[in-house]
C-alpha cells in the first residue's frame, strides 16, 4: 500500500467566491474545493454518497453543503452525511499559504497526477 503524500498547488483563494466552490479532476477523481464564510478552504470528493449528486453545485451553509439532487446535508470537515441520512465521502487536507495559494495533500494512487 502506497502511503506517500505530496502537496500540490491547485489554485488561489481568490479563484473561489466566498461560500462558493471550484471543481478539479485529479487522476480521474473529481474533487470539490469549498470556500467557507469563515475563510476556510475544504476539499471533498465531489459526489453525494446517496445518488452521486455533484456537491460543488450545492448550497453551502457554514461547514455543510446541501446536495442539489435530494438535499442531503454533508459535513465538509468530516465527509459524513448528517442525520437522518447515512453515508460518507472522502475528504482531503488543504493548506493555504501566505500568498493565497491553495495546496491539496494527495496520497497513494492520486500522486503523480496533475490537478486540472
LODOKOL-877391 format. One record per atom (N, C-alpha, C): residue in three letters; chain; atom name; x, y, z. Coordinates in Angstrom, 2 decimals, padded with zeros to 5 digits, m for minus. Each point is the difference from the previous one (the first is absolute). Layout:
BEGIN
REC  type  mol  atom        X        Y        Z
REC   ALA    A    CA        X        Y        Z
...
***
This chain:
BEGIN
REC  type  mol  atom        X        Y        Z
REC   UNK    A     N   000.84  m001.18   000.00
REC   UNK    A    CA  m000.84   001.18   000.00
REC   UNK    A     C   000.89   001.24   000.00
REC   UNK    A     N  m000.31   000.94  m000.87
REC   UNK    A    CA   000.79   001.22  m000.15
REC   UNK    A     C  m000.46   001.02   001.04
REC   UNK    A     N   000.87   000.35   000.92
REC   UNK    A    CA  m000.32   000.98   001.05
REC   UNK    A     C   000.68   001.35  m000.24
REC   UNK    A     N   000.60   000.18  m001.17
REC   UNK    A    CA   000.64   001.28  m000.30
REC   UNK    A     C  m001.04   001.10  m000.09
REC   UNK    A     N   000.43   001.20   000.35
REC   UNK    A    CA  m000.87   001.17  m000.14
REC   UNK    A     C   000.78   001.12  m000.68
REC   UNK    A     N  m000.75   000.87  m000.65
REC   UNK    A    CA   000.61   001.17  m000.63
REC   UNK    A     C  m001.02   001.13   000.00
REC   UNK    A     N   000.50   001.22   000.12
REC   UNK    A    CA  m000.86   001.18  m000.09
REC   UNK    A     C   000.10   000.55  m001.42
REC   UNK    A     N  m001.18   000.25  m000.59
REC   UNK    A    CA  m000.08   000.48  m001.37
REC   UNK    A     C  m000.77   001.32   000.00
REC   UNK    A     N   000.58   001.01  m000.67
REC   UNK    A    CA  m000.69   001.28  m000.12
REC   UNK    A     C  m001.16  m000.16  m000.97
REC   UNK    A     N  m001.21   000.39   000.45
REC   UNK    A    CA  m001.19  m000.20  m000.83
REC   UNK    A     C  m000.73   001.31  m000.33
REC   UNK    A     N   000.54   001.12   000.42
REC   UNK    A    CA  m000.63   001.28  m000.31
REC   UNK    A     C   000.27   001.02   001.08
REC   UNK    A     N  m000.82   001.05  m000.03
REC   UNK    A    CA   000.13   001.08   000.98
REC   UNK    A     C  m001.35   000.23   000.66
REC   UNK    A     N   000.04   000.51   001.21
REC   UNK    A    CA  m001.22   000.31   000.73
REC   UNK    A     C  m000.89   000.93  m000.82
REC   UNK    A     N   000.60   000.97  m000.66
REC   UNK    A    CA  m000.78   000.96  m000.80
REC   UNK    A     C  m000.74  m000.65  m001.17
REC   UNK    A     N   000.36  m001.23  m000.36
REC   UNK    A    CA  m000.68  m000.72  m001.08
REC   UNK    A     C  m001.38  m000.49   000.42
REC   UNK    A     N  m000.29   000.00   001.30
REC   UNK    A    CA  m001.26  m000.54   000.52
REC   UNK    A     C  m000.75   001.10   000.72
REC   UNK    A     N  m001.23   000.23  m000.40
REC   UNK    A    CA  m000.84   001.00   000.69
REC   UNK    A     C  m000.28  m000.46   001.42
REC   UNK    A     N  m000.18   000.94   000.95
REC   UNK    A    CA  m000.41  m000.39   001.36
REC   UNK    A     C  m001.29  m000.81  m000.07
REC   UNK    A     N  m000.04  m001.10   000.73
REC   UNK    A    CA  m001.11  m000.97   000.01
REC   UNK    A     C  m000.21  m000.64  m001.37
REC   UNK    A     N   001.08  m000.02  m000.80
REC   UNK    A    CA  m000.06  m000.59  m001.32
REC   UNK    A     C   000.89  m001.23  m000.10
REC   UNK    A     N   000.13  m000.52  m001.21
REC   UNK    A    CA   000.79  m001.21  m000.20
REC   UNK    A     C   000.72   000.04  m001.34
REC   UNK    A     N   000.92  m000.92  m000.14
REC   UNK    A    CA   000.75  m000.20  m001.24
REC   UNK    A     C   000.22  m001.49  m000.17
REC   UNK    A     N  m000.18  m000.49  m001.21
REC   UNK    A    CA   000.20  m001.42  m000.29
REC   UNK    A     C   001.37  m000.21  m000.63
REC   UNK    A     N   000.63  m001.13   000.33
REC   UNK    A    CA   001.22  m000.39  m000.66
REC   UNK    A     C   000.05  m001.50  m000.12
REC   UNK    A     N   000.75  m000.47  m000.96
REC   UNK    A    CA   000.12  m001.44  m000.24
REC   UNK    A     C   001.43  m000.41   000.29
REC   UNK    A     N   000.15  m001.01   000.85
REC   UNK    A    CA   001.32  m000.51   000.34
REC   UNK    A     C   000.01  m001.49  m000.28
REC   UNK    A     N   000.69  m000.37  m001.07
REC   UNK    A    CA   000.16  m001.41  m000.37
REC   UNK    A     C  m001.35  m000.73  m000.07
REC   UNK    A     N  m000.99   000.66  m000.60
REC   UNK    A    CA  m001.31  m000.63  m000.18
REC   UNK    A     C  m000.97   000.20   001.15
REC   UNK    A     N   000.44   000.59   001.09
REC   UNK    A    CA  m000.89   000.27   001.14
REC   UNK    A     C  m000.35   001.48   000.00
REC   UNK    A     N  m001.30   000.30  m000.02
REC   UNK    A    CA  m000.41   001.40   000.05
REC   UNK    A     C  m000.06   000.44   001.47
REC   UNK    A     N   000.67   001.10   000.28
REC   UNK    A    CA   000.08   000.56   001.34
REC   UNK    A     C  m000.61   001.39  m000.03
REC   UNK    A     N  m000.73   000.34   001.06
REC   UNK    A    CA  m000.58   001.34   000.13
REC   UNK    A     C   000.73   000.74   001.11
REC   UNK    A     N   000.42   001.23  m000.31
REC   UNK    A    CA   000.57   000.90   001.00
REC   UNK    A     C  m001.09   000.98   000.39
REC   UNK    A     N  m000.20   000.19   001.30
REC   UNK    A    CA  m001.00   000.92   000.50
REC   UNK    A     C   000.67   001.09   000.81
REC   UNK    A     N  m000.46   001.24  m000.19
REC   UNK    A    CA   000.47   001.13   000.81
REC   UNK    A     C  m001.14   000.38   000.94
REC   UNK    A     N   000.19  m000.28   001.28
REC   UNK    A    CA  m001.03   000.27   000.98
REC   UNK    A     C  m000.06   001.48   000.36
REC   UNK    A     N  m001.10   000.40   000.63
REC   UNK    A    CA  m000.16   001.42   000.37
REC   UNK    A     C   001.05   000.44   001.01
REC   UNK    A     N   000.57  m000.94   000.77
REC   UNK    A    CA   001.05   000.36   000.96
REC   UNK    A     C   001.39   000.03  m000.65
REC   UNK    A     N   000.06  m000.26  m001.33
REC   UNK    A    CA   001.27   000.04  m000.72
REC   UNK    A     C   000.68  m001.34  m000.17
REC   UNK    A     N  m000.43  m001.02   000.74
REC   UNK    A    CA   000.61  m001.32  m000.14
REC   UNK    A     C  m000.22  m000.54  m001.41
REC   UNK    A     N   000.98  m000.74  m000.50
REC   UNK    A    CA  m000.10  m000.70  m001.27
REC   UNK    A     C  m000.02  m001.49   000.31
REC   UNK    A     N  m001.05  m000.68  m000.44
REC   UNK    A    CA  m000.13  m001.44   000.25
REC   UNK    A     C  m000.14  m000.72  m001.33
REC   UNK    A     N   000.47  m001.25  m000.05
REC   UNK    A    CA  m000.05  m000.79  m001.22
REC   UNK    A     C  m000.62  m001.36   000.29
REC   UNK    A     N  m000.93  m000.39  m000.88
REC   UNK    A    CA  m000.68  m001.29   000.13
REC   UNK    A     C  m000.18  m000.62  m001.38
REC   UNK    A     N  m000.24  m001.30   000.02
REC   UNK    A    CA  m000.42  m000.69  m001.21
REC   UNK    A     C  m001.30   000.66  m000.48
REC   UNK    A     N  m000.11   000.29  m001.28
REC   UNK    A    CA  m001.10   000.80  m000.52
REC   UNK    A     C  m001.21  m000.85  m000.40
REC   UNK    A     N  m000.45  m000.85   000.90
REC   UNK    A    CA  m001.21  m000.79  m000.27
REC   UNK    A     C  m000.68  m000.35   001.30
REC   UNK    A     N  m001.30   000.15   000.00
REC   UNK    A    CA  m000.79  m000.35   001.18
REC   UNK    A     C  m000.01  m001.52   000.16
REC   UNK    A     N   000.08  m000.51   001.23
REC   UNK    A    CA  m000.01  m001.45   000.19
REC   UNK    A     C  m001.37  m000.63  m000.27
REC   UNK    A     N  m001.03   000.81  m000.14
REC   UNK    A    CA  m001.35  m000.52  m000.23
REC   UNK    A     C  m000.21  m000.43  m001.44
REC   UNK    A     N  m000.01   000.96  m000.92
REC   UNK    A    CA  m000.26  m000.29  m001.42
REC   UNK    A     C   001.04   000.62  m000.93
REC   UNK    A     N   001.14   000.43   000.58
REC   UNK    A    CA   001.08   000.53  m000.82
REC   UNK    A     C  m000.16   001.43  m000.46
REC   UNK    A     N  m000.86   000.76   000.67
REC   UNK    A    CA  m000.19   001.42  m000.36
REC   UNK    A     C   001.31   000.77   000.06
REC   UNK    A     N   000.13   001.01  m000.83
REC   UNK    A    CA   001.21   000.82  m000.08
REC   UNK    A     C  m000.02   001.03   001.13
REC   UNK    A     N   000.78  m000.25   001.04
REC   UNK    A    CA  m000.05   000.84   001.20
REC   UNK    A     C   000.46   001.43  m000.27
REC   UNK    A     N   000.90   000.21  m000.94
REC   UNK    A    CA   000.47   001.36  m000.29
REC   UNK    A     C  m001.13   000.87  m000.54
REC   UNK    A     N  m001.11  m000.59  m000.40
REC   UNK    A    CA  m001.16   000.75  m000.48
REC   UNK    A     C  m001.01   000.25   001.12
REC   UNK    A     N   000.30  m000.48   001.20
REC   UNK    A    CA  m000.90   000.16   001.13
REC   UNK    A     C   000.19   001.31   000.74
REC   UNK    A     N  m000.93   000.28   000.90
REC   UNK    A    CA   000.05   001.22   000.82
REC   UNK    A     C   000.83  m000.28   001.26
REC   UNK    A     N   000.90   000.93   000.31
REC   UNK    A    CA   000.86  m000.13   001.17
REC   UNK    A     C  m000.56   000.85   001.14
REC   UNK    A     N  m000.19  m000.63   001.16
REC   UNK    A    CA  m000.47   000.68   001.21
REC   UNK    A     C   000.95  m000.38   001.12
REC   UNK    A     N   000.86   000.94   000.41
REC   UNK    A    CA   001.02  m000.34   001.01
REC   UNK    A     C   000.92  m001.06  m000.58
REC   UNK    A     N   000.30  m001.06   000.78
REC   UNK    A    CA   000.88  m001.06  m000.51
REC   UNK    A     C  m000.77  m001.15  m000.65
REC   UNK    A     N  m001.22   000.28  m000.47
REC   UNK    A    CA  m000.86  m001.04  m000.55
REC   UNK    A     C  m000.40   000.39  m001.43
REC   UNK    A     N   000.01  m001.00  m000.89
REC   UNK    A    CA  m000.52   000.20  m001.36
REC   UNK    A     C  m001.27  m000.82  m000.14
REC   UNK    A     N  m000.99   000.57  m000.68
REC   UNK    A    CA  m001.26  m000.68  m000.28
REC   UNK    A     C   000.07  m000.56  m001.41
REC   UNK    A     N  m000.16  m001.30  m000.14
REC   UNK    A    CA   000.03  m000.62  m001.32
REC   UNK    A     C  m001.14   000.57  m000.85
REC   UNK    A     N   000.29   000.39  m001.25
REC   UNK    A    CA  m001.04   000.59  m000.84
REC   UNK    A     C  m001.07  m000.99  m000.46
REC   UNK    A     N   000.25  m001.30   000.11
REC   UNK    A    CA  m001.00  m000.98  m000.45
REC   UNK    A     C  m001.11  m000.24   001.02
REC   UNK    A     N   000.37  m000.36   001.22
REC   UNK    A    CA  m001.00  m000.39   000.99
REC   UNK    A     C   000.21   000.68   001.35
REC   UNK    A     N   000.79   001.06   000.02
REC   UNK    A    CA   000.22   000.82   001.19
REC   UNK    A     C   000.66  m000.74   001.16
REC   UNK    A     N   000.75  m001.06  m000.29
REC   UNK    A    CA   000.79  m000.60   001.06
REC   UNK    A     C   001.00   001.05   000.47
REC   UNK    A     N   000.26   000.03   001.30
REC   UNK    A    CA   000.95   000.93   000.58
REC   UNK    A     C   001.29  m000.74   000.32
REC   UNK    A     N   001.11   000.49  m000.54
REC   UNK    A    CA   001.31  m000.64   000.18
REC   UNK    A     C   000.91   000.96   000.75
REC   UNK    A     N   000.57  m000.47   001.11
REC   UNK    A    CA   000.96   000.79   000.77
REC   UNK    A     C   001.32   000.01  m000.78
REC   UNK    A     N   000.43   001.18  m000.42
REC   UNK    A    CA   001.20   000.11  m000.81
REC   UNK    A     C   001.29  m000.27   000.78
REC   UNK    A     N  m000.05   000.06   001.31
REC   UNK    A    CA   001.20  m000.28   000.81
REC   UNK    A     C   000.22  m001.50   000.18
REC   UNK    A     N  m001.08  m000.75   000.21
REC   UNK    A    CA   000.12  m001.44   000.25
REC   UNK    A     C  m000.35  m000.86  m001.21
REC   UNK    A     N  m000.79   000.55  m000.93
REC   UNK    A    CA  m000.47  m000.79  m001.14
REC   UNK    A     C  m001.25  m000.81   000.31
REC   UNK    A     N  m000.49   000.09   001.23
REC   UNK    A    CA  m001.16  m000.79   000.43
REC   UNK    A     C  m001.31   000.67  m000.37
REC   UNK    A     N  m000.97  m000.81  m000.43
REC   UNK    A    CA  m001.36   000.48  m000.19
REC   UNK    A     C  m000.60   000.24   001.38
REC   UNK    A     N  m000.79   001.06   000.12
REC   UNK    A    CA  m000.62   000.33   001.29
REC   UNK    A     C  m001.32  m000.75   000.15
REC   UNK    A     N  m000.35  m000.28   001.25
REC   UNK    A    CA  m001.24  m000.73   000.32
REC   UNK    A     C  m001.19   000.69  m000.62
REC   UNK    A     N  m000.97  m000.74  m000.46
REC   UNK    A    CA  m000.18  m001.44   000.16
REC   UNK    A     C   000.71  m000.83  m001.07
REC   UNK    A     N   000.70   000.64  m000.92
REC   UNK    A    CA   000.64  m000.72  m001.10
REC   UNK    A     C   001.31  m000.64   000.46
REC   UNK    A     N   000.41  m001.03  m000.72
REC   UNK    A    CA   001.24  m000.72   000.33
REC   UNK    A     C   000.84  m000.14  m001.26
REC   UNK    A     N   001.29   000.26   000.13
REC   UNK    A    CA   000.93  m000.12  m001.11
REC   UNK    A     C   001.20   000.87   000.25
REC   UNK    A     N   001.02  m000.17  m000.82
REC   UNK    A    CA   001.24   000.74   000.19
REC   UNK    A     C   000.71   000.16  m001.34
REC   UNK    A     N   000.70   001.11  m000.15
REC   UNK    A    CA   000.85   000.23  m001.16
REC   UNK    A     C   001.42   000.28   000.49
REC   UNK    A     N   000.94  m000.12  m000.91
REC   UNK    A    CA   001.40   000.25   000.35
REC   UNK    A     C   000.25   001.49   000.16
REC   UNK    A     N   000.80   000.35   000.99
REC   UNK    A    CA   000.44   001.38   000.21
REC   UNK    A     C   001.50   000.07  m000.26
REC   UNK    A     N   000.47   001.20  m000.30
REC   UNK    A    CA   001.42   000.19  m000.30
REC   UNK    A     C   000.53   001.18   000.80
REC   UNK    A     N   001.21  m000.15   000.49
REC   UNK    A    CA   000.64   001.07   000.77
REC   UNK    A     C   000.36   001.15  m000.94
REC   UNK    A     N  m000.29   001.21   000.45
REC   UNK    A    CA   000.36   001.19  m000.77
REC   UNK    A     C   000.87   000.92   000.85
REC   UNK    A     N   000.76   000.83  m000.70
REC   UNK    A    CA   000.83   001.00   000.67
REC   UNK    A     C   000.02   001.24  m000.87
REC   UNK    A     N  m000.09   001.16   000.62
REC   UNK    A    CA   000.07   001.27  m000.72
REC   UNK    A     C   001.28   000.72   000.43
REC   UNK    A     N   000.82   000.35  m000.98
REC   UNK    A    CA   001.25   000.69   000.31
REC   UNK    A     C  m000.26   001.49   000.18
REC   UNK    A     N   001.02   000.71   000.46
REC   UNK    A    CA  m000.12   001.44   000.27
REC   UNK    A     C  m000.37   000.79  m001.26
REC   UNK    A     N   000.39  m000.50  m001.18
REC   UNK    A    CA  m000.32   000.72  m001.24
REC   UNK    A     C  m001.36  m000.38  m000.57
REC   UNK    A     N  m000.77  m000.84   000.73
REC   UNK    A    CA  m001.34  m000.38  m000.44
REC   UNK    A     C  m000.06  m001.25  m000.86
REC   UNK    A     N   001.13  m000.65  m000.22
REC   UNK    A    CA   000.00  m001.25  m000.77
REC   UNK    A     C  m000.63  m001.12   000.83
REC   UNK    A     N  m000.79  m000.83  m000.67
REC   UNK    A    CA  m000.65  m001.15   000.65
REC   UNK    A     C   000.77  m001.25  m000.38
REC   UNK    A     N   000.34  m000.79   001.02
REC   UNK    A    CA   000.68  m001.28  m000.19
REC   UNK    A     C  m000.88  m001.12   000.49
REC   UNK    A     N  m000.05  m001.06  m000.77
REC   UNK    A    CA  m000.77  m001.19   000.32
REC   UNK    A     C   000.98  m001.12   000.29
REC   UNK    A     N  m000.21  m000.73   001.10
REC   UNK    A    CA   000.86  m001.13   000.32
REC   UNK    A     C  m000.56  m001.25  m000.67
REC   UNK    A     N   000.80  m000.60  m000.86
REC   UNK    A    CA  m000.40  m001.20  m000.73
REC   UNK    A     C   000.77  m001.20   000.54
REC   UNK    A     N  m000.63  m001.15  m000.07
REC   UNK    A    CA   000.63  m001.24   000.47
REC   UNK    A     C  m000.19  m001.11  m001.03
REC   UNK    A     N   000.80  m001.03   000.14
REC   UNK    A    CA  m000.17  m001.24  m000.77
REC   UNK    A     C  m000.16   000.18  m001.49
REC   UNK    A     N  m001.10  m000.53  m000.54
REC   UNK    A    CA  m000.22  m000.04  m001.44
REC   UNK    A     C  m000.17   001.39  m000.61
REC   UNK    A     N  m000.32   001.00   000.81
REC   UNK    A    CA  m000.18   001.35  m000.53
REC   UNK    A     C   001.31   000.74  m000.21
REC   UNK    A     N   001.09  m000.56   000.52
REC   UNK    A    CA   001.32   000.62  m000.18
REC   UNK    A     C   000.45  m000.11  m001.45
REC   UNK    A     N   000.74   000.97  m000.43
REC   UNK    A    CA   000.53  m000.02  m001.35
REC   UNK    A     C  m000.98   000.51  m001.03
REC   UNK    A     N  m001.21   000.33   000.45
REC   UNK    A    CA  m001.00   000.51  m000.92
REC   UNK    A     C  m000.02   001.51   000.08
REC   UNK    A     N  m000.31   000.62  m001.10
REC   UNK    A    CA  m000.17   001.45  m000.03
REC   UNK    A     C  m001.44   000.34   000.33
REC   UNK    A     N  m000.18   001.06   000.73
REC   UNK    A    CA  m001.35   000.51   000.30
REC   UNK    A     C  m000.39   000.94  m001.12
REC   UNK    A     N  m001.19  m000.20  m000.53
REC   UNK    A    CA  m000.48   000.89  m001.06
REC   UNK    A     C  m001.40   000.47   000.28
***
